[in-house]
Amino acid sequence: MSLSDQVGRELRVGSVWPWCLLLLGMTFWVGQADGATLATLENPIESAYQEDLEMSLWAEGAPGALGTEAKDMPKITVRKVASEKPTGALIICPGGGYGGLAMDHEGKQMVQWANSIGLTAVLCDYRHRGKGYGHPAPLQDAQRAVRTVRAKAAEWNIDPNKIGIIGFSAGGHLVSTVITQFDTGDKNSSDPIAQQSSRPDFAILCYPVISMGSSFTHRGSEVNLLGENASKETLQEFASERNVRADTPPTFLMHTVEDKPVPVENSLVFYQAMVAKQVPGELHVYQKGPHGVGLARSIPGTSDWPVACQRWLAQLGMTPS
């Protein structure tokens, strides 16, 4: 019996009550929210925000750019929340199999959600195969987004120690790479952005692609990122469960058992690696919902995940109390 089958069996047997296993300060949660929690999610409080700010990630041109068209110029769109005190920030990486970007339900809707819980939202329009780019372009762009937000923290009223990142599907793989392959920045660079660390302070992975070269890999994401005939060594380098380190930032994961394109095993193996390295975080597995549920507002039970995530962020001190 596979791990996902085991989880699914537990859900079918105990679907009327939440099941929680606490390990090393991390929570593995399977269940559904009560009516009050769901009602809160269905009517989120809209936070006041300022006008969007659009900014190129690479003012002098992106590394490895194939041209100077819009597709060759990755950018971020920033929507700040109105606050007297510095706020946290959430960099958003939509999915799309490294061949496109789901800018609505994994982009714009997440900007609104981030603002509603008091976070400045930073939507990242990164390069991908649909624009002609494989590795390393997506990782370069996502790391640059983290560095940019940190460099602009004072200007944008952001706490530089509360910069997080969220990714969905292939965007989840991108984020899993960001949080396992970061650096402290180049202190000798003349570029103030390049001087900044690319390590986020927290991460959220939603139905992420994690593993490469395995029986549960999302083949389309693998090919778009690494090519049709990537070597075993390259596949292992980008199997993110192999790269979790003790200083990987606290991470929240959510997945559904019914996800067929990106099986739940992806989240399970990453969480197991977190346990092994004692990285704090939570894994929330739900029975219902296909791949790409986004906020899952129409799926009872699964629609609890944004509330659970907000609670986790508050416990970390990343959102207003």
Residue frames relative to the residue before (quaternion, step in Angstrom):
aa qw qx qy qz dx dy dz
M 1.0000 0.0000 0.0000 0.0000 0.00 0.00 0.00
S 0.4066 -0.7263 0.4992 0.2409 3.60 -0.82 1.02
L 0.6749 -0.4822 0.3641 0.4237 3.55 -1.31 0.26
S 0.6686 0.4957 -0.3156 0.4558 3.58 0.93 -0.84
D 0.6203 0.5290 -0.3443 0.4656 3.59 1.06 -0.68
Q 0.6389 0.5256 -0.3270 0.4567 3.57 1.00 -0.83
V 0.6598 0.4978 -0.3059 0.4725 3.57 0.94 -0.90
G 0.6515 0.5224 -0.3114 0.4535 3.56 0.97 -0.89
R 0.6325 0.5266 -0.3321 0.4609 3.58 1.02 -0.78
E 0.6387 0.5174 -0.3305 0.4638 3.59 0.95 -0.83
L 0.6549 0.5170 -0.3189 0.4495 3.56 0.98 -0.84
R 0.6725 0.4974 -0.3094 0.4523 3.57 0.91 -0.88
V 0.6733 0.4926 -0.2974 0.4643 3.56 1.03 -0.79
G 0.8283 0.2194 -0.0727 0.5105 3.58 0.89 -0.93
S 0.2241 0.8384 -0.4816 0.1219 3.57 1.07 0.61
V 0.6546 0.5288 -0.3350 0.4239 3.61 1.14 -0.34
W 0.7792 0.2108 -0.1655 0.5666 3.59 1.21 -0.05
P 0.5364 -0.6361 0.4447 0.3317 3.58 -1.04 0.73
W 0.2032 -0.7554 0.6139 0.1058 3.53 -1.13 0.73
C 0.0047 0.8250 -0.5614 0.0652 3.56 -0.63 1.09
L 0.0705 -0.7766 0.6259 0.0165 3.55 -0.93 0.97
L 0.1947 -0.7980 0.5642 0.0839 3.59 -0.63 1.14
L 0.0667 0.7928 -0.5981 0.0965 3.57 -0.73 1.14
L 0.8599 -0.0961 0.0611 0.4976 3.55 -0.79 1.07
G 0.7201 -0.4433 0.2495 0.4719 3.56 0.95 0.88
M 0.6373 0.5027 -0.3345 0.4788 3.58 1.27 0.19
T 0.2834 -0.7757 0.5461 0.1405 3.55 -1.08 0.72
F 0.1319 -0.7341 0.6614 0.0792 3.53 -0.98 0.96
W 0.0241 -0.8472 0.5251 -0.0771 3.56 -0.33 1.27
V 0.0252 0.7613 -0.6476 0.0174 3.51 -0.98 0.89
G 0.4962 0.6593 -0.4535 0.3367 3.60 -0.63 0.98
Q 0.4060 -0.6987 0.5236 0.2698 3.52 -1.21 -0.40
A 0.5714 -0.6291 0.4178 0.3211 3.52 -1.20 0.60
D 0.5231 -0.5922 0.4910 0.3669 3.53 -1.27 0.29
G 0.7219 -0.4748 0.2855 0.4147 3.55 -1.26 0.33
A 0.6408 0.5408 -0.3332 0.4312 3.58 0.98 -0.81
T 0.6530 0.5132 -0.3147 0.4596 3.56 0.98 -0.86
L 0.6639 0.5030 -0.3078 0.4599 3.56 0.93 -0.89
A 0.6318 0.5335 -0.3377 0.4497 3.58 0.99 -0.76
T 0.6260 0.5354 -0.3295 0.4614 3.56 1.06 -0.77
L 0.6733 0.5029 -0.2965 0.4538 3.57 0.95 -0.90
E 0.6643 0.5165 -0.3141 0.4395 3.57 0.97 -0.81
N 0.7652 0.2449 -0.1421 0.5782 3.59 1.21 -0.45
P 0.0297 -0.8479 0.5291 0.0136 3.59 0.61 1.10
I 0.4776 -0.6509 0.5106 0.2958 3.54 -1.13 0.70
E 0.3118 -0.7564 0.5466 0.1785 3.57 -0.71 1.05
S 0.2664 -0.7616 0.5707 0.1526 3.58 -0.77 1.01
A 0.5296 -0.5964 0.4898 0.3520 3.54 -1.17 0.56
Y 0.0169 0.8052 -0.5924 0.0231 3.59 -0.94 0.82
Q 0.4834 -0.6552 0.5028 0.2900 3.52 -1.26 0.46
E 0.6935 -0.4611 0.3335 0.4418 3.58 -1.26 0.11
D 0.5867 -0.5957 0.4230 0.3492 3.54 -1.17 0.67
L 0.1883 -0.7459 0.6305 0.1029 3.52 -1.20 0.73
E 0.1400 -0.7912 0.5922 0.0604 3.58 -0.70 1.07
M 0.0195 0.8166 -0.5712 0.0813 3.56 -0.84 1.01
S 0.4355 -0.6664 0.5390 0.2751 3.57 -0.98 0.84
L 0.4572 -0.6896 0.4865 0.2806 3.57 -0.98 0.80
W 0.7867 0.2085 -0.0864 0.5746 3.57 1.10 -0.69
A 0.2735 -0.8108 0.4964 0.1465 3.58 0.00 1.29
E 0.7453 0.3790 -0.2043 0.5090 3.57 1.08 -0.73
G 0.6711 -0.4552 0.2969 0.5042 3.58 1.26 0.23
A 0.4856 -0.6897 0.4612 0.2755 3.56 -0.93 0.93
P 0.5468 -0.6032 0.4535 0.3627 3.60 -1.06 0.63
G 0.8267 0.1824 -0.1567 0.5086 3.56 -0.90 0.94
A 0.3036 0.7776 -0.5055 0.2184 3.60 1.22 0.30
L 0.3640 -0.7490 0.5210 0.1872 3.56 -0.99 0.91
G 0.7963 -0.0167 0.0245 0.6042 3.56 1.28 -0.17
T 0.5103 -0.6405 0.4794 0.3153 3.55 -1.26 -0.39
E 0.3938 0.7053 -0.4903 0.3272 3.58 1.21 0.47
A 0.7248 -0.4367 0.3024 0.4388 3.57 -1.30 0.21
K 0.6554 0.5295 -0.3183 0.4344 3.60 1.00 -0.77
D 0.6724 0.4799 -0.2857 0.4858 3.57 1.23 -0.37
M 0.6938 0.4550 -0.2415 0.5032 3.56 1.32 -0.08
P 0.1734 -0.8093 0.5547 0.0859 3.61 0.14 1.24
K 0.0679 -0.8148 0.5755 -0.0179 3.54 -1.07 0.77
I 0.2588 -0.7114 0.6175 0.2135 3.50 -1.38 0.11
T 0.1914 -0.7342 0.6377 0.1330 3.53 -1.25 0.58
V 0.1657 -0.8184 0.5493 0.0314 3.55 -0.61 1.21
R 0.0257 -0.7618 0.6471 0.0139 3.55 -0.95 0.95
K 0.1989 -0.8167 0.5363 0.0759 3.54 -0.33 1.30
V 0.3626 -0.6788 0.5830 0.2604 3.54 -1.23 0.51
A 0.4831 -0.6524 0.4995 0.3024 3.55 -1.13 0.67
S 0.2333 0.7661 -0.5587 0.2156 3.56 -0.55 1.18
E 0.4578 -0.6704 0.5072 0.2895 3.55 -1.02 0.77
K 0.7322 0.3613 -0.2083 0.5385 3.57 1.08 -0.74
P 0.5981 -0.5432 0.4300 0.4028 3.61 -1.16 0.45
T 0.2572 -0.7757 0.5637 0.1198 3.56 -1.01 0.88
G 0.5591 -0.5258 0.4904 0.4129 3.51 -1.34 -0.05
A 0.2529 -0.7501 0.5884 0.1649 3.56 -1.31 0.21
L 0.1520 -0.7743 0.6083 0.0860 3.56 -1.18 0.62
I 0.2230 -0.7564 0.6070 0.0988 3.55 -0.64 1.20
I 0.1880 -0.8198 0.5389 0.0460 3.58 -0.69 1.13
C 0.0725 -0.7944 0.6030 -0.0064 3.57 -0.76 1.14
P 0.2488 -0.7894 0.5407 0.1500 3.63 -0.17 1.20
G 0.4708 -0.6542 0.5108 0.2992 3.53 -1.29 0.38
G 0.1668 0.7810 -0.5927 0.1046 3.52 -1.36 -0.16
G 0.5743 -0.6451 0.3607 0.3520 3.56 1.19 0.53
Y 0.5240 -0.6251 0.3929 0.4246 3.58 1.24 0.40
G 0.6392 0.5021 -0.3394 0.4734 3.57 1.23 0.52
G 0.7744 0.0262 -0.0117 0.6320 3.55 1.36 -0.08
L 0.3392 -0.7246 0.5558 0.2260 3.57 -1.28 -0.09
A 0.3220 -0.7355 0.5696 0.1755 3.58 -0.84 1.05
M 0.0834 -0.8842 0.4590 0.0220 3.53 0.50 1.26
D 0.6225 0.5378 -0.3634 0.4373 3.61 1.17 -0.23
H 0.8397 0.2295 -0.1345 0.4734 3.60 0.06 -1.26
E 0.7329 0.3435 -0.2362 0.5376 3.61 1.22 -0.31
G 0.6943 0.4239 -0.2594 0.5206 3.54 1.32 0.16
K 0.8082 0.2919 -0.1563 0.4871 3.56 0.06 -1.31
Q 0.6525 0.5040 -0.3282 0.4610 3.60 0.97 -0.79
M 0.6580 0.4993 -0.3103 0.4706 3.58 1.08 -0.66
V 0.5547 0.5661 -0.3872 0.4710 3.59 1.19 -0.48
Q 0.6682 0.4938 -0.2965 0.4710 3.58 0.91 -0.93
W 0.6533 0.5109 -0.3191 0.4587 3.58 0.95 -0.85
A 0.6452 0.5230 -0.3261 0.4516 3.59 0.89 -0.91
N 0.6611 0.4972 -0.3058 0.4714 3.59 0.91 -0.89
S 0.6587 0.5422 -0.3153 0.4156 3.58 0.97 -0.85
I 0.7286 0.3639 -0.2372 0.5295 3.60 1.19 -0.42
G 0.6603 -0.5829 0.2821 0.3802 3.55 1.23 0.50
L 0.5663 0.5857 -0.3916 0.4276 3.59 1.21 0.44
T 0.4413 -0.6252 0.5667 0.3052 3.55 -1.12 0.68
A 0.2593 -0.7876 0.5458 0.1207 3.57 -0.82 1.03
V 0.0808 -0.7817 0.6184 0.0080 3.55 -1.01 0.93
L 0.1447 -0.8163 0.5574 0.0459 3.58 -0.21 1.29
C 0.2075 -0.8187 0.5315 0.0653 3.56 -0.59 1.21
D 0.1484 -0.7655 0.6245 0.0446 3.56 -0.68 1.18
Y 0.0014 -0.8514 0.5214 -0.0564 3.54 0.23 1.34
R 0.5886 -0.5792 0.4348 0.3592 3.55 -1.28 0.39
H 0.0171 0.7829 -0.6199 0.0497 3.57 -1.19 0.66
R 0.7449 -0.4263 0.2702 0.4362 3.56 -1.33 0.13
G 0.6027 0.5698 -0.3602 0.4270 3.60 1.07 -0.60
K 0.7012 0.3911 -0.2450 0.5435 3.56 1.27 -0.41
G 0.6436 -0.5505 0.3052 0.4355 3.56 1.34 0.09
Y 0.6757 0.5153 -0.2667 0.4547 3.58 1.28 0.12
G 0.1112 -0.7324 0.6670 0.0795 3.50 -1.14 0.84
H 0.7734 -0.2646 0.2317 0.5274 3.55 -1.21 -0.52
P 0.6239 -0.1422 -0.7636 -0.0862 1.64 -2.09 1.43
A 0.3314 0.8077 -0.4598 0.1623 3.61 1.28 0.01
P 0.6757 0.4852 -0.3434 0.4360 3.68 0.72 -0.85
L 0.6681 0.4946 -0.3028 0.4662 3.58 0.93 -0.88
Q 0.6229 0.5349 -0.3438 0.4557 3.59 0.96 -0.79
D 0.6841 0.4923 -0.2900 0.4533 3.58 0.92 -0.91
A 0.6729 0.4916 -0.3047 0.4611 3.60 0.92 -0.87
Q 0.6412 0.5023 -0.3239 0.4812 3.59 0.99 -0.78
R 0.6378 0.5248 -0.3223 0.4624 3.57 1.01 -0.80
A 0.6130 0.5470 -0.3492 0.4507 3.59 1.06 -0.70
V 0.6470 0.5045 -0.3189 0.4745 3.59 0.95 -0.86
R 0.6678 0.4990 -0.3022 0.4623 3.58 0.86 -0.94
T 0.6513 0.5325 -0.3183 0.4370 3.59 0.97 -0.86
V 0.6617 0.4956 -0.3128 0.4677 3.58 0.88 -0.92
R 0.6536 0.5024 -0.3195 0.4672 3.58 0.97 -0.79
A 0.6691 0.4974 -0.3049 0.4603 3.60 0.95 -0.81
K 0.7376 0.3984 -0.2095 0.5033 3.58 1.11 -0.73
A 0.3158 0.8082 -0.4670 0.1701 3.59 1.29 0.02
A 0.6902 0.4722 -0.2953 0.4621 3.60 0.77 -0.96
E 0.6663 0.5150 -0.2957 0.4510 3.58 0.93 -0.92
W 0.7617 0.3657 -0.1845 0.5021 3.58 1.02 -0.84
N 0.4614 -0.7059 0.4302 0.3221 3.60 1.27 0.26
I 0.4245 0.6766 -0.4674 0.3789 3.55 0.95 1.00
D 0.4188 -0.6600 0.5614 0.2717 3.55 -1.10 0.73
P 0.3891 -0.7644 0.4589 0.2320 3.65 -0.47 1.13
N 0.6715 0.4653 -0.2967 0.4945 3.58 1.28 -0.18
K 0.6925 0.4122 -0.2706 0.5266 3.57 1.29 0.27
I 0.3608 0.7249 -0.4936 0.3173 3.55 0.92 0.97
G 0.0255 -0.8250 0.5632 -0.0379 3.56 -0.51 1.22
I 0.2215 -0.7612 0.5969 0.1236 3.54 -1.34 0.15
I 0.1082 -0.7845 0.6097 0.0323 3.56 -1.03 0.86
G 0.0067 -0.8049 0.5932 -0.0146 3.56 -1.03 0.80
F 0.2448 -0.7706 0.5798 0.1004 3.52 -1.16 0.77
S 0.8486 0.0399 -0.0418 0.5259 3.58 -0.99 0.88
A 0.8139 -0.0316 0.0416 0.5787 3.64 -0.54 -1.08
G 0.5867 0.5440 -0.3646 0.4764 3.57 1.17 -0.50
G 0.5994 0.5423 -0.3438 0.4779 3.56 1.22 -0.52
H 0.6216 0.5097 -0.3437 0.4856 3.57 1.08 -0.68
L 0.6252 0.5382 -0.3354 0.4550 3.55 0.98 -0.83
V 0.6763 0.4779 -0.2935 0.4776 3.58 0.90 -0.90
S 0.6332 0.5262 -0.3407 0.4540 3.61 1.00 -0.76
T 0.6305 0.5060 -0.3254 0.4904 3.57 1.18 -0.56
V 0.6225 0.5473 -0.3324 0.4500 3.58 1.00 -0.83
I 0.7570 0.4064 -0.2185 0.4627 3.60 0.88 -0.93
T 0.7114 0.3862 -0.2739 0.5193 3.59 1.25 0.08
Q 0.7612 0.2786 -0.1671 0.5613 3.60 1.25 -0.24
F 0.3030 0.7691 -0.5014 0.2557 3.57 0.78 1.05
D 0.1793 -0.7661 0.6027 0.1331 3.56 -1.32 0.15
T 0.6051 -0.6028 0.4001 0.3322 3.56 -1.27 0.27
G 0.5922 -0.5719 0.3703 0.4303 3.59 1.25 -0.06
D 0.4588 -0.6601 0.5258 0.2781 3.53 -1.33 0.32
K 0.2627 -0.8157 0.4978 0.1335 3.56 -0.10 1.30
N 0.6743 0.4932 -0.2916 0.4658 3.60 1.21 -0.39
S 0.4784 0.6845 -0.4327 0.3397 3.58 1.27 -0.06
S 0.4518 -0.6651 0.5236 0.2818 3.56 -1.18 0.61
D 0.6056 0.5314 -0.3380 0.4864 3.57 1.34 -0.19
P 0.3824 -0.7568 0.4744 0.2363 3.64 -0.44 1.13
I 0.6101 0.5378 -0.3612 0.4561 3.60 1.14 -0.48
A 0.6651 0.5106 -0.3022 0.4535 3.58 0.94 -0.87
Q 0.5964 0.5815 -0.3586 0.4214 3.59 1.19 -0.41
Q 0.6341 0.5855 -0.3176 0.3926 3.58 1.20 -0.51
S 0.5592 -0.5819 0.4766 0.3487 3.55 -1.26 0.49
S 0.3232 -0.7386 0.5577 0.1974 3.58 -1.13 0.67
R 0.4818 0.6583 -0.4456 0.3687 3.60 1.24 0.24
P 0.3202 -0.7266 0.5703 0.2101 3.61 -0.73 1.00
D 0.5082 -0.6479 0.4765 0.3080 3.57 -1.27 0.33
F 0.7752 -0.0313 -0.0207 0.6307 3.57 1.29 -0.27
A 0.1670 -0.7899 0.5844 0.0817 3.56 -1.25 0.41
I 0.1463 -0.7509 0.6385 0.0837 3.53 -1.27 0.58
L 0.0867 -0.7964 0.5985 0.0073 3.57 -0.73 1.10
C 0.0810 -0.8094 0.5816 0.0030 3.58 -0.58 1.17
Y 0.8183 -0.2062 0.0418 0.5349 3.55 -0.60 1.28
P 0.1229 0.8659 -0.4772 0.0860 3.58 0.88 0.98
V 0.4120 -0.5701 0.6360 0.3176 3.48 -1.36 0.42
I 0.0570 -0.8175 0.5731 0.0063 3.60 -0.78 0.99
S 0.7986 0.3335 -0.1531 0.4771 3.53 0.60 -1.19
M 0.1593 -0.7500 0.6330 0.1070 3.55 -1.23 0.59
G 0.8265 0.2246 -0.1678 0.4882 3.56 -1.03 0.79
S 0.5851 0.5682 -0.3777 0.4384 3.60 1.18 0.44
S 0.6907 -0.4835 0.3458 0.4118 3.56 -1.32 0.11
F 0.7549 0.3368 -0.2065 0.5236 3.61 1.18 -0.38
T 0.3330 0.7401 -0.5052 0.2936 3.58 1.18 0.52
H 0.3802 -0.6575 0.5878 0.2785 3.57 -1.15 0.58
R 0.3546 -0.8026 0.4417 0.1869 3.52 -0.10 1.37
G 0.6324 0.5519 -0.3464 0.4189 3.60 0.96 -0.78
S 0.6553 0.4979 -0.3086 0.4769 3.57 0.97 -0.84
E 0.6362 0.5448 -0.3223 0.4411 3.54 0.99 -0.88
V 0.6948 0.4709 -0.2781 0.4670 3.58 0.84 -0.99
N 0.6652 0.5099 -0.3156 0.4449 3.59 0.89 -0.87
L 0.7057 0.4540 -0.2696 0.4725 3.58 1.02 -0.76
L 0.8461 0.2348 -0.0500 0.4760 3.55 0.72 -1.15
G 0.5780 -0.5912 0.3832 0.4117 3.59 1.23 -0.17
E 0.6843 -0.5307 0.3395 0.3673 3.53 -1.31 0.41
N 0.8165 0.2144 -0.0759 0.5307 3.58 0.97 -0.81
A 0.0859 0.8200 -0.5573 0.0985 3.58 0.79 0.98
S 0.5104 -0.6571 0.4648 0.3027 3.56 -1.03 0.79
K 0.6546 -0.4972 0.3905 0.4144 3.55 -1.27 0.35
E 0.6419 0.5338 -0.3208 0.4473 3.58 1.00 -0.83
T 0.6615 0.4979 -0.3062 0.4698 3.59 0.97 -0.84
L 0.6382 0.5256 -0.3250 0.4592 3.58 0.97 -0.84
Q 0.6650 0.4951 -0.3041 0.4693 3.57 0.95 -0.83
E 0.6183 0.5597 -0.3393 0.4351 3.58 1.07 -0.73
F 0.7785 0.3113 -0.1629 0.5200 3.57 1.08 -0.70
A 0.4395 0.5929 -0.5052 0.4473 3.55 1.22 0.57
S 0.3042 -0.8410 0.4105 0.1778 3.55 0.12 1.32
E 0.5664 0.5925 -0.4001 0.4099 3.60 1.12 -0.44
R 0.6333 0.5337 -0.3232 0.4578 3.58 1.21 -0.45
N 0.7430 0.4575 -0.2007 0.4454 3.57 1.20 -0.52
V 0.3893 0.7159 -0.4958 0.3004 3.59 1.24 0.08
R 0.0985 -0.8038 0.5865 0.0102 3.57 -0.88 0.96
A 0.6901 -0.5064 0.3204 0.4058 3.55 -1.23 0.40
D 0.7394 0.3816 -0.2264 0.5063 3.60 1.12 -0.58
T 0.2866 0.7135 -0.5593 0.3098 3.57 1.16 0.56
P 0.4759 -0.7021 0.4341 0.3036 3.64 -0.75 0.92
P 0.6688 -0.4744 0.3713 0.4357 3.60 -1.22 0.39
T 0.0843 -0.8355 0.5418 -0.0364 3.55 -0.82 1.06
F 0.2016 -0.7470 0.6275 0.0879 3.54 -1.05 0.95
L 0.0640 -0.7997 0.5968 0.0164 3.59 -0.85 0.98
M 0.0022 0.7689 -0.6384 -0.0352 3.55 -1.19 0.63
H 0.0559 0.7789 -0.6190 0.0843 3.55 -1.11 0.80
T 0.2699 -0.7329 0.5879 0.2105 3.56 -1.28 0.24
V 0.5533 -0.6133 0.4571 0.3298 3.54 -1.17 0.67
E 0.6827 0.5050 -0.2855 0.4442 3.59 1.08 -0.69
D 0.4542 0.6695 -0.4572 0.3695 3.60 1.26 0.05
K 0.1609 -0.8226 0.5417 0.0629 3.59 -0.45 1.19
P 0.6650 0.5036 -0.3399 0.4343 3.67 0.82 -0.80
V 0.7757 0.1198 -0.0569 0.6170 3.59 1.04 -0.81
P 0.2486 -0.8236 0.4886 0.1452 3.60 0.14 1.27
V 0.6443 -0.5639 0.3796 0.3503 3.53 -1.22 0.68
E 0.5028 0.6586 -0.4250 0.3644 3.61 1.17 -0.41
N 0.5619 0.6041 -0.3906 0.4084 3.60 1.12 -0.57
S 0.7032 0.4351 -0.2640 0.4965 3.58 0.86 -0.92
L 0.6330 0.5584 -0.3394 0.4150 3.57 1.00 -0.81
V 0.6968 0.4638 -0.2983 0.4587 3.60 0.85 -0.89
F 0.6254 0.5211 -0.3518 0.4622 3.59 1.06 -0.62
Y 0.6541 0.5053 -0.3125 0.4682 3.56 0.96 -0.84
Q 0.6208 0.5332 -0.3418 0.4620 3.59 1.01 -0.76
A 0.6451 0.5045 -0.3155 0.4794 3.58 1.04 -0.77
M 0.6121 0.5369 -0.3430 0.4684 3.59 1.08 -0.67
V 0.6346 0.5250 -0.3267 0.4637 3.57 0.96 -0.87
A 0.6633 0.5232 -0.3064 0.4386 3.57 0.90 -0.95
K 0.7454 0.3736 -0.2020 0.5139 3.59 1.07 -0.75
Q 0.4077 -0.7386 0.4400 0.3076 3.59 1.35 0.05
V 0.2934 0.7309 -0.5433 0.2906 3.55 0.95 0.95
P 0.3906 -0.7396 0.4878 0.2499 3.64 -0.63 1.01
G 0.3130 0.7456 -0.5508 0.2068 3.54 -1.10 0.68
E 0.3265 -0.7170 0.5735 0.2245 3.53 -1.34 -0.15
L 0.1576 -0.7452 0.6401 0.1006 3.54 -1.21 0.68
H 0.0620 -0.7933 0.6057 -0.0029 3.58 -0.73 1.10
V 0.0513 -0.7969 0.6015 -0.0220 3.56 -0.57 1.21
Y 0.0973 -0.7960 0.5972 0.0163 3.56 -0.83 1.05
Q 0.5429 -0.6324 0.4440 0.3288 3.57 -1.10 0.62
K 0.8073 0.3536 -0.1494 0.4482 3.55 0.64 -1.18
G 0.6487 0.5354 -0.4098 0.3529 3.50 -1.22 0.68
P 0.3686 -0.7218 0.5410 0.2247 3.58 -0.89 0.93
H 0.6892 -0.4224 0.3502 0.4733 3.55 -1.27 -0.10
G 0.8178 0.2912 -0.2049 0.4522 3.55 -1.14 0.69
V 0.2550 0.8204 -0.4837 0.1672 3.60 1.07 0.67
G 0.3056 -0.7574 0.5265 0.2361 3.60 1.12 -0.38
L 0.8175 -0.1566 0.1505 0.5334 3.58 -0.80 -1.00
A 0.3059 -0.8088 0.4631 0.1946 3.60 1.32 -0.14
R 0.1831 0.8427 -0.4953 0.1048 3.59 1.07 0.59
S 0.7295 0.4262 -0.2484 0.4738 3.62 1.07 -0.60
I 0.6432 0.5173 -0.3162 0.4676 3.61 1.26 0.09
P 0.3451 -0.7589 0.5102 0.2114 3.61 -0.26 1.22
G 0.7512 0.3200 -0.2777 0.5061 3.55 -0.96 0.86
T 0.7399 0.3841 -0.2162 0.5082 3.55 0.58 -1.16
S 0.6044 0.5829 -0.3502 0.4151 3.58 1.13 -0.61
D 0.5326 0.6306 -0.4018 0.3965 3.58 1.28 -0.06
W 0.5363 0.6890 -0.4156 0.2549 3.59 1.06 -0.57
P 0.6504 0.4996 -0.3681 0.4380 3.70 0.86 -0.66
V 0.6252 0.5263 -0.3378 0.4669 3.58 1.09 -0.69
A 0.6490 0.5082 -0.3111 0.4730 3.57 0.97 -0.88
C 0.6532 0.5103 -0.3075 0.4673 3.56 1.02 -0.81
Q 0.6356 0.5209 -0.3273 0.4663 3.58 0.97 -0.81
R 0.6374 0.5211 -0.3228 0.4669 3.58 0.99 -0.81
W 0.6493 0.5138 -0.3078 0.4687 3.58 0.98 -0.87
L 0.6542 0.5112 -0.3137 0.4608 3.59 0.93 -0.87
A 0.6405 0.5184 -0.3233 0.4652 3.57 1.01 -0.77
Q 0.6394 0.5232 -0.3222 0.4621 3.57 1.02 -0.78
L 0.6616 0.4866 -0.2954 0.4881 3.58 1.13 -0.65
G 0.4522 -0.6874 0.4480 0.3497 3.57 1.22 -0.38
M 0.4571 0.7140 -0.4228 0.3201 3.58 1.23 0.41
T 0.7447 0.2886 -0.1874 0.5719 3.58 1.24 -0.33
P 0.6488 -0.5165 0.3645 0.4237 3.61 -1.18 0.39
S 0.4483 -0.6867 0.5028 0.2732 3.57 -1.04 0.75
